Amino acid sequence: MVFSWRFIPGLALVSSTALAQQAAPHCAFPASDLGGPVNAHTRAVEKHVLLAYADAKPLTLEARMRTYAVPGVSVAVIHDGKLEWARGWGVRDADTCAPVTPETDFQAASISKVVTALTALRLVEQGKLHLDDDINRALTSWQLPRDEKLAPKSVTLRELLSHTAGLNVHGFPGYRVGTALPTPVQVLNGAAPANTEPVKVVLPVGQQWQYSGGGYVVTQLALSDVTGVPFDALAEREVLRPLGMQRSAFAQPPSPAILGNVASGHAGGKVIPGRYHVYSELGPAGLWTTPSDLARLAMSIQASANGRPSSLLSPAMTAQMLTTVKGNWGLGPALSGSGADRRFGHDGVNEGFESTMVAHVEKGNGVVVMTNGAGGRRLADEIVRTVAADYGWKGLIDMPIVEARLPLDALARLAGHYEGSGATVGLEIRDAHLYVASGGLTNEHLIALTPARFKTEYSGIVVEFQHAPDGTAGGFKIVDGWPPLELKRVDAPGMRTTH
């Protein structure tokens, strides 16, 4: 389960080989016992990382970290509703070579949204907010601009939490340490020193799913306005403290306690300037935490979903949180699977940090992986797959698949440029395989399932091509693993082939 096939304009394409070459780490890989407990499960992760397709041989964790230029990774595993083990590998900073431990803090990035949603739903259960009221009723320091055409009935908290409010501003680049930080109101107005555009309604409310970090800044401000409590203190009171998330905080910059064992962000294996970016957009991106603390959060959701005692939400409210609104999204987390294999989770990408959290709703299993490298999402998915295979959790993430072998002329009819739903995607042929060559950190292999269906190598998104009468692809749609977006071809087929 992954929901992170991102289209990020302005980023140069870098192959995984180039990333590994750029990294050239001078730090020796720390001894295994420095990262935490060692057992048969941790050794399986160290020695047998599973890639996305069956033809690939398992590789060592150290090798995969070097491939993706990820200096450090931290993992926590939930088994039968309990935190079974947590440990780190690699270093938290490529300059100091200090090892990652289970207590090392990372930026959670968009996983912060799950904590924000839990905070909001807590206030709903306390009667301080209502899921289906006009959010402007809760906002006193700022108002979401009215749009009688796109939002004739206003915007609600339910729509903000589920990314169905039709708002813009997908995400946030953050701010260099030591530079001026905007207030939430400045962020929402797009006023200096904010570095993103004003947040407003740009699509008909409630009619489609569009990911919006901007909507979570609106939520952040509404929670503070309705309670009179700063958001960081409110989240601490309502979620972090009740769950015993002692290494977690929305403090930006981090507190001295967190800075004592904090990971630095990396790009190409090198520490980013200032070690990390600062995010005043706390609700969508500002949490510092550990995999163990995020596991505690996931276990609380699991407990409530199954009618067991939970310190956060009632089973009824948790059921709403884990019910799809649109586009495989609930009230905060992304959702996937069905029946006993229902899953919830979220991905996170901040400058120099990439992570994932995924857990079963009913089965009480889950994995949290946090990394301090700009190639970490691919690594995180491989680790989740490895853990799931080791424990026999077939429903947690798709197991390696066998790739269909297609002739080169069939692939040539698919290669080209496609646009739609705000995304621009290029597909090219490399070494007799189809690859995504759009914005992002590395080109991603599209694994052929059939002549028309392909699955992305690490993010698990399934796309289906529609063919024109001449046999070329006229477009494709996403049919699994992401909202059902459609993209149309905007050029002639036969994009450049490389070898």
C-alpha positions in Angstrom: 0.0 0.0 0.0 1.5 3.2 -1.1 0.0 6.5 -2.1 3.0 8.5 -3.3 3.3 8.5 -7.1 4.1 12.2 -7.1 4.6 14.6 -10.0 6.9 17.2 -8.8 7.8 19.9 -11.4 11.2 21.4 -11.5 13.2 18.4 -10.2 15.9 16.9 -12.4 15.7 13.3 -13.3 18.4 11.3 -11.5 18.9 7.6 -11.9 19.3 5.4 -8.9 22.9 4.6 -10.0 23.7 8.3 -10.2 22.3 8.8 -6.7 24.5 6.1 -5.4 27.5 7.6 -7.0 26.6 11.1 -5.7 26.3 9.8 -2.2 29.9 8.5 -1.9 29.4 8.1 1.9 32.5 8.4 4.1 30.7 6.9 7.1 31.2 3.2 7.7 27.9 1.3 8.1 27.4 1.2 11.9 27.6 -2.1 13.7 24.3 -3.8 13.9 23.9 -3.7 17.7 24.2 0.2 17.7 20.8 0.5 16.0 18.8 -1.4 18.6 17.6 -4.9 19.3 18.7 -7.7 16.9 16.5 -10.7 16.2 15.5 -13.0 13.4 13.1 -10.4 11.9 15.7 -7.6 11.9 18.2 -9.9 10.3 15.7 -10.7 7.5 15.4 -7.0 6.8 19.2 -6.6 6.8 19.9 -9.5 4.5 16.9 -10.1 2.2 15.3 -6.9 1.1 12.6 -7.7 -1.5 12.1 -5.7 -4.6 8.8 -5.2 -6.4 9.0 -7.9 -9.0 9.8 -11.6 -8.7 12.7 -11.6 -11.2 14.8 -9.4 -8.8 17.0 -11.2 -6.3 16.9 -10.1 -2.6 19.6 -7.6 -1.7 21.0 -6.4 1.6 19.6 -3.4 3.3 23.0 -1.7 3.2 23.2 -2.1 -0.6 19.7 -0.7 -1.1 20.5 2.3 1.2 23.5 3.0 -0.9 21.5 2.6 -4.1 19.0 5.2 -3.0 21.6 7.4 -1.2 19.7 7.1 2.1 22.1 7.4 5.0 19.7 6.3 7.7 16.5 4.4 8.2 14.4 3.6 11.3 11.7 0.9 11.4 9.0 -0.1 13.9 6.8 -3.2 13.5 3.4 -3.8 15.0 2.4 -7.5 15.5 -0.9 -8.6 17.0 -1.7 -5.1 18.2 1.6 -4.6 20.0 4.9 -2.9 19.2 7.1 -5.9 18.6 10.4 -4.3 17.7 12.0 -1.1 16.6 15.5 -0.3 15.5 17.6 1.9 13.2 20.2 1.3 10.5 22.8 3.6 9.1 23.6 7.2 10.3 21.4 10.1 11.2 23.9 12.6 9.7 26.4 11.9 7.0 28.8 14.6 8.4 28.9 13.3 12.0 28.3 9.6 11.2 26.2 9.3 14.4 24.1 6.1 14.2 20.3 6.0 13.9 18.7 4.5 17.0 15.0 3.8 17.8 14.9 7.1 19.6 16.1 9.2 16.6 13.6 11.8 15.5 12.7 12.3 11.8 10.4 14.7 10.1 7.1 12.9 9.5 6.1 15.3 6.7 2.6 14.5 5.5 2.1 11.8 8.0 1.5 14.8 10.3 -1.9 15.0 8.7 -3.0 11.9 10.5 -2.2 13.5 13.8 -4.0 16.7 12.7 -7.0 14.7 11.7 -7.1 12.9 15.1 -6.8 16.2 16.9 -9.8 17.6 14.9 -11.9 14.5 15.4 -11.2 14.7 19.1 -12.7 18.2 19.2 -15.6 17.0 17.1 -16.4 14.4 19.8 -16.0 17.1 22.5 -18.6 19.2 20.6 -16.2 22.0 19.8 -16.3 21.4 16.1 -18.7 19.8 13.6 -17.7 17.7 10.7 -20.3 19.1 8.3 -20.5 22.8 9.4 -19.1 25.7 7.4 -15.4 25.8 8.5 -15.6 29.6 8.5 -17.8 29.3 11.6 -14.7 28.0 13.5 -12.3 30.5 11.9 -12.0 33.8 13.6 -8.5 35.0 12.6 -9.0 34.4 8.9 -11.8 33.4 6.5 -11.7 31.0 3.6 -12.7 33.2 0.6 -16.2 32.6 -0.6 -16.8 31.2 -4.0 -20.5 31.0 -4.9 -19.9 29.0 -8.0 -17.4 26.4 -6.8 -18.5 26.3 -3.1 -22.1 27.4 -2.9 -22.6 25.5 0.4 -19.2 26.4 1.9 -16.4 24.1 2.8 -16.6 21.7 5.8 -14.1 20.0 8.1 -15.0 16.6 6.6 -14.1 17.9 3.1 -10.8 19.4 4.4 -9.7 16.2 6.1 -10.6 14.0 3.1 -9.1 16.3 0.4 -12.5 16.8 -1.2 -12.7 20.6 -0.5 -11.5 21.6 -3.9 -8.6 23.6 -2.5 -5.2 24.2 -4.1 -1.6 24.1 -2.7 -0.6 20.5 -2.8 2.4 20.7 -0.5 5.1 23.0 1.0 8.8 23.4 0.4 9.6 24.6 3.9 12.0 27.3 5.0 15.7 27.4 5.5 16.8 27.3 9.2 17.3 30.9 10.4 15.1 32.6 7.8 11.8 34.4 8.6 8.8 32.1 9.1 5.3 33.0 8.1 2.3 32.8 10.4 -0.5 30.4 9.4 -2.5 33.5 8.2 0.3 34.6 6.0 0.6 31.1 4.6 -3.1 31.1 3.8 -2.9 34.5 2.2 0.2 33.7 0.3 1.8 36.7 1.9 5.6 37.1 2.5 7.5 35.4 3.9 5.3 32.5 2.8 6.6 30.8 -0.3 3.3 29.3 -1.6 0.3 30.8 -3.3 -2.9 31.8 -1.4 -5.1 29.0 -0.4 -8.5 29.1 -2.1 -11.2 26.9 -3.7 -10.2 26.0 -7.2 -12.5 23.0 -7.9 -16.2 22.3 -7.2 -16.4 21.3 -3.5 -17.1 17.7 -2.7 -17.2 16.5 -6.3 -13.6 15.2 -6.6 -10.5 14.3 -4.7 -7.6 16.6 -4.9 -4.7 16.4 -2.4 -4.3 19.7 -0.6 -1.8 20.5 2.1 -3.4 24.0 2.0 -6.6 22.5 3.4 -4.7 21.2 6.4 -3.4 24.6 7.1 -7.0 25.8 7.1 -7.7 22.9 9.6 -4.7 23.8 11.7 -5.9 27.4 12.1 -9.5 26.4 12.7 -8.4 24.1 15.6 -6.4 26.9 17.2 -9.1 29.5 16.7 -11.9 27.4 18.1 -9.9 26.4 21.2 -7.7 29.5 21.7 -4.8 27.1 22.1 -1.7 27.2 19.7 -1.8 24.2 17.4 1.4 22.6 18.7 0.2 22.7 22.3 -3.3 21.5 21.3 -1.9 18.4 19.4 0.3 17.7 22.4 -2.7 17.8 24.7 -5.2 15.9 22.6 -3.0 13.2 20.9 0.7 13.1 21.6 0.5 13.1 25.4 -2.4 10.6 25.7 -0.7 8.2 23.4 2.7 8.4 25.2 4.4 9.8 22.1 7.3 11.2 24.2 9.6 11.7 21.2 7.0 13.6 19.2 6.3 17.3 18.8 5.2 19.9 16.4 7.9 22.3 17.6 9.5 24.2 14.7 12.4 24.5 14.9 12.8 21.4 17.1 13.2 21.6 20.9 16.6 20.9 22.5 15.2 17.5 23.7 14.6 16.4 20.1 17.7 18.0 18.7 19.8 15.8 21.0 18.9 12.8 18.7 17.6 14.1 15.5 18.2 13.0 11.9 19.4 15.5 9.3 17.8 15.6 5.9 19.9 14.5 2.9 19.7 14.8 -0.8 22.1 12.7 -3.0 23.6 11.4 0.3 24.7 14.8 1.4 23.3 16.8 4.3 21.0 19.6 3.1 21.9 23.2 4.0 20.8 23.8 7.6 20.3 20.1 8.2 16.5 20.3 7.8 13.8 22.7 6.6 11.5 24.4 9.0 7.7 24.1 8.4 5.4 26.6 10.0 2.7 24.7 8.2 2.4 22.4 11.2 -0.9 20.7 10.4 0.2 19.2 7.1 3.9 18.8 7.5 5.4 19.9 10.9 5.6 16.8 13.1 9.0 15.5 14.4 8.6 11.9 15.6 9.9 8.3 15.6 8.6 5.1 14.1 7.8 3.8 17.5 5.6 6.8 18.3 3.8 6.5 15.0 3.3 2.9 15.8 1.6 3.9 19.0 -0.7 6.1 17.1 -1.6 3.3 14.6 -2.2 0.9 17.4 -4.7 3.3 19.0 -6.6 3.6 15.8 -6.6 -0.2 15.4 -7.8 -0.7 19.0 -10.7 1.7 18.5 -11.6 0.3 15.1 -12.0 -3.1 16.7 -14.0 -1.9 19.8 -11.1 -2.1 22.2 -10.3 0.6 24.7 -8.6 3.6 23.1 -7.4 6.9 24.6 -8.4 8.9 21.6 -11.6 8.2 19.6 -14.8 6.3 20.0 -15.3 3.3 17.8 -18.0 5.2 15.9 -15.7 8.1 15.2 -12.9 5.9 14.2 -15.3 4.1 11.8 -15.9 7.5 10.1 -12.2 8.2 10.0 -11.6 4.9 8.2 -14.5 5.1 5.7 -13.7 6.2 2.2 -15.0 9.6 1.2 -13.5 9.8 -2.3 -10.3 8.6 -4.0 -9.4 5.9 -1.4 -9.2 8.5 1.3 -10.8 8.7 4.7 -10.7 11.5 7.3 -6.9 11.8 7.5 -5.4 8.5 6.4 -5.3 6.9 3.0 -7.2 3.6 2.7 -6.8 0.5 0.7 -7.7 -3.2 0.7 -11.0 -4.8 1.6 -12.5 -7.2 4.2 -9.9 -8.6 6.6 -7.1 -6.9 4.6 -8.4 -3.3 5.0 -5.4 -1.0 5.6 -4.8 2.6 6.5 -1.7 4.8 6.4 0.0 7.7 5.0 3.3 8.7 3.2 5.5 11.6 4.1 7.9 13.6 1.9 9.7 16.8 3.2 13.0 18.1 2.0 15.5 15.4 2.8 13.0 13.1 4.6 10.8 10.4 3.2 8.6 7.9 5.2 5.6 5.7 5.2 3.2 4.2 7.7 0.8 1.4 6.9 -1.3 -0.9 9.2 -4.1 -3.4 9.0 -7.4 -2.2 10.4 -8.5 -5.6 11.8 -5.4 -7.8 12.0 -3.4 -5.6 14.3 -0.2 -5.6 12.2 1.7 -2.7 10.7 5.0 -1.2 9.7 6.4 2.4 10.0 9.6 3.3 8.1 11.3 6.7 8.3 14.3 7.7 6.3 16.6 10.8 6.1 17.2 10.6 2.4 15.5 12.0 -0.7 15.3 8.5 -2.2 13.7 7.0 0.9 10.2 6.3 -0.3 11.4 3.6 -2.6 13.5 2.0 0.1 10.6 2.3 2.6 8.3 0.3 0.3 10.9 -2.4 -0.1 11.3 -2.6 3.6 7.5 -2.9 4.2 7.4 -5.6 1.6 10.2 -7.4 3.3 8.6 -7.3 6.7 5.3 -8.4 5.3 6.9 -11.4 3.6 8.9 -12.3 6.7 5.8 -12.4 8.9 3.5 -13.8 6.2 1.2 -10.8 6.0 0.0 -11.2 2.5 -2.6 -8.5 2.7 -0.3 -5.7 4.0 1.5 -5.0 0.8 1.6 -6.6 -2.6 4.2 -9.4 -2.9 6.7 -9.4 -5.8 5.0 -9.9 -9.1 6.1 -11.7 -12.3 6.6 -9.3 -15.2 5.0 -10.0 -18.6 7.5 -9.9 -21.4 6.3 -7.6 -24.1 7.9 -7.0 -27.6 9.6 -3.7 -28.1 7.1 -2.6 -30.7 4.3 -3.0 -28.2 6.2 -0.8 -25.7 6.9 1.8 -28.4 3.2 2.3 -28.9 2.9 3.2 -25.2 5.9 5.5 -24.9 5.3 9.2 -25.1 4.0 12.2 -23.1 0.7 12.3 -21.2 -1.1 15.0 -19.3 -4.2 15.3 -17.1 -5.4 16.0 -13.6 -2.5 18.5 -13.1 0.2 15.9 -13.9 2.6 15.7 -16.8 4.1 12.2 -17.3 6.7 11.0 -19.8 7.1 7.3 -20.5 10.2 6.0 -22.2 11.8 2.7 -23.1 15.0 1.7 -21.3 16.6 -1.7 -21.7 13.4 -3.2 -23.2 11.2 -2.0 -20.3 8.8 0.9 -19.9 9.8 3.7 -17.4 8.2 6.8 -16.0 10.4 9.7 -16.8 8.5 12.6 -15.3 9.3 14.8 -12.3 10.6 12.9 -9.2 13.7 11.5 -7.8 14.3 8.5 -10.0 12.8 7.0 -13.1 10.3 4.3 -12.0 10.0 1.0 -13.8 6.5 0.2 -15.1 6.1 -3.6 -14.7 3.9 -5.1 -17.4 1.1 -7.2 -16.0 -0.7 -7.5 -19.4 -0.2 -5.7 -22.7 -2.5 -2.9 -21.3 -2.0 -3.0 -17.6 1.2 -2.0 -15.8 2.2 -1.6 -12.1 4.7 0.9 -10.9 7.8 -0.7 -9.4 7.7 0.8 -5.9 4.5 2.7 -5.4 2.2 -0.1 -6.5 0.0 2.0 -8.7 -1.8 0.1 -11.5 -2.4 1.9 -14.8 -4.4 0.8 -17.8 -3.8 2.1 -21.3 -6.5 2.9 -23.7 -5.5 2.2 -27.3 -6.4 4.2 -30.4 -7.6 2.4 -33.6 -4.0 2.4 -34.9 -2.8 0.5 -31.9 -1.0 3.3 -30.2 -2.0 4.4 -26.7 -4.3 7.4 -26.6 -4.1 7.7 -22.8 -4.1 5.8 -19.6 -6.1 5.8 -16.3 -5.1 4.8 -12.8 -7.2 1.9 -11.8 -5.7 0.9 -8.4 -3.5 2.3 -5.7 -4.4 6.0 -6.3 -7.4 8.1 -7.1 -8.8 7.2 -10.5 -7.1 9.9 -12.6 -7.0 9.9 -16.4 -4.2 11.2 -18.5 -4.3 11.7 -22.3 -1.4 11.5 -24.8 -0.2 14.9 -25.9 2.4 13.8 -28.4 3.1 11.2 -31.1 4.1 7.8 -29.8 7.6 6.5 -29.7 9.4 8.7 -27.1 13.2 8.3 -27.1 14.4 4.9 -26.3 17.6 4.5 -24.2 19.7 1.4 -23.5 
